[in-house]
Amino acid sequence: MEKNYANVMMIGKTGAGKSSFLNYLLDIDEIPTGKGEPVTQGFNKYEFENVNGLPLRVYDSKGLEVEDLVHIKSDIINYIKTSCGNSNPTQWLHSIFYCVNVKSARFHDEEIRFINEICG
């Protein structure tokens, strides 16, 4: 019988610090990070048996680029559909973290629309 994991997905622009944030949040140093260079390609799945008493499965996604949001949104929906058999993220994911680099003054309207579409 498969363990009931809490499923979390990390989304954000390239270089926003998604993987670094996960390392910080989980108090680990296991998820590869880069200094300005993209490290995560596609989706990386990490499973933790006990995070404050909860089994946790984290999906770290490749970085988003505003000019490619349509394609990346499709990749995310297809990944969710393949992973859980349902294209509705709210039926499978417990949380989605959208990481924003606070040093960047640019947060596009397309990003807001993308977040709303992913979350329904």
C-alpha positions as CSV (number, residue, x, y, z in Angstrom):
1,M,0.0,0.0,0.0
2,E,1.4,3.4,-1.0
3,K,2.0,5.9,1.8
4,N,-0.3,9.0,1.7
5,Y,2.1,11.8,1.0
6,A,1.4,15.5,1.1
7,N,2.2,16.6,-2.4
8,V,3.8,20.0,-3.0
9,M,5.0,21.7,-6.2
10,M,7.5,24.5,-6.6
11,I,7.1,26.8,-9.5
12,G,8.8,30.1,-10.4
13,K,11.1,31.8,-12.9
14,T,14.6,30.5,-13.6
15,G,16.9,31.7,-10.8
16,A,14.1,32.6,-8.4
17,G,15.6,30.2,-5.8
18,K,13.0,27.3,-5.9
19,S,15.5,24.6,-5.0
20,S,17.3,26.8,-2.5
21,F,14.0,27.6,-0.8
22,L,13.2,23.9,-0.5
23,N,16.6,23.2,1.1
24,Y,16.0,26.0,3.6
25,L,12.4,25.1,4.3
26,L,13.2,21.5,4.9
27,D,16.4,22.2,6.7
28,I,18.4,20.0,4.3
29,D,21.2,20.4,1.8
30,E,20.1,17.6,-0.6
31,I,18.5,19.5,-3.5
32,P,21.0,20.7,-6.1
33,T,21.2,24.4,-6.6
34,G,23.1,26.8,-8.9
35,K,24.3,30.3,-8.8
36,G,22.3,31.9,-11.6
37,E,22.5,28.9,-13.8
38,P,19.4,26.7,-14.3
39,V,19.9,23.3,-12.5
40,T,16.4,21.7,-12.5
41,Q,15.3,20.4,-15.9
42,G,11.8,19.2,-16.1
43,F,10.5,18.0,-12.7
44,N,12.5,16.5,-9.9
45,K,10.6,14.5,-7.3
46,Y,11.8,14.3,-3.7
47,E,10.2,12.1,-1.0
48,F,10.7,12.7,2.7
49,E,9.3,10.1,5.1
50,N,8.9,12.4,8.1
51,V,8.7,16.2,7.9
52,N,7.2,17.2,11.2
53,G,5.4,13.8,11.3
54,L,4.1,14.0,7.8
55,P,5.4,12.1,4.7
56,L,6.1,14.8,2.1
57,R,6.6,14.5,-1.7
58,V,8.0,17.6,-3.3
59,Y,8.0,18.4,-7.1
60,D,10.7,20.9,-8.0
61,S,10.0,22.3,-11.5
62,K,12.2,23.8,-14.2
63,G,12.3,27.6,-14.3
64,L,9.5,29.5,-16.0
65,E,10.1,32.1,-18.7
66,V,7.3,34.6,-19.4
67,E,7.7,34.2,-23.1
68,D,7.2,30.4,-22.8
69,L,4.4,30.3,-20.2
70,V,1.9,28.6,-22.5
71,H,4.3,25.7,-23.2
72,I,5.4,25.4,-19.5
73,K,1.8,25.5,-18.3
74,S,1.0,22.6,-20.6
75,D,4.1,20.7,-19.3
76,I,2.9,21.2,-15.8
77,I,-0.7,20.0,-16.5
78,N,0.6,17.0,-18.5
79,Y,3.0,16.2,-15.7
80,I,0.2,16.3,-13.1
81,K,-2.1,14.3,-15.3
82,T,0.6,11.6,-15.8
83,S,1.5,11.6,-12.1
84,C,-1.9,11.4,-10.6
85,G,-4.3,10.5,-13.4
86,N,-6.2,13.9,-13.1
87,S,-5.5,17.1,-14.9
88,N,-6.9,19.2,-12.0
89,P,-4.0,20.2,-9.7
90,T,-6.3,20.8,-6.7
91,Q,-7.3,17.1,-6.8
92,W,-3.7,16.0,-6.2
93,L,-1.5,18.8,-5.0
94,H,-1.8,20.1,-1.4
95,S,0.2,23.2,-2.0
96,I,1.9,25.1,-4.8
97,F,4.7,27.5,-4.0
98,Y,5.3,30.2,-6.6
99,C,8.8,31.6,-5.9
100,V,9.6,35.2,-6.7
101,N,13.1,36.7,-6.6
102,V,12.5,39.8,-4.5
103,K,15.6,41.4,-6.2
104,S,13.7,41.4,-9.5
105,A,11.3,44.3,-9.9
106,R,9.4,42.4,-12.7
107,F,6.3,40.5,-11.9
108,H,4.3,40.2,-15.1
109,D,0.5,40.1,-15.6
110,E,1.1,36.8,-17.4
111,E,2.5,35.3,-14.2
112,I,-0.6,36.3,-12.3
113,R,-2.9,34.7,-15.0
114,F,-0.7,31.6,-15.0
115,I,-1.0,31.2,-11.3
116,N,-4.8,31.7,-11.5
117,E,-5.1,29.1,-14.3
118,I,-3.0,26.5,-12.5
119,C,-4.9,26.9,-9.3
120,G,-8.3,27.2,-10.9
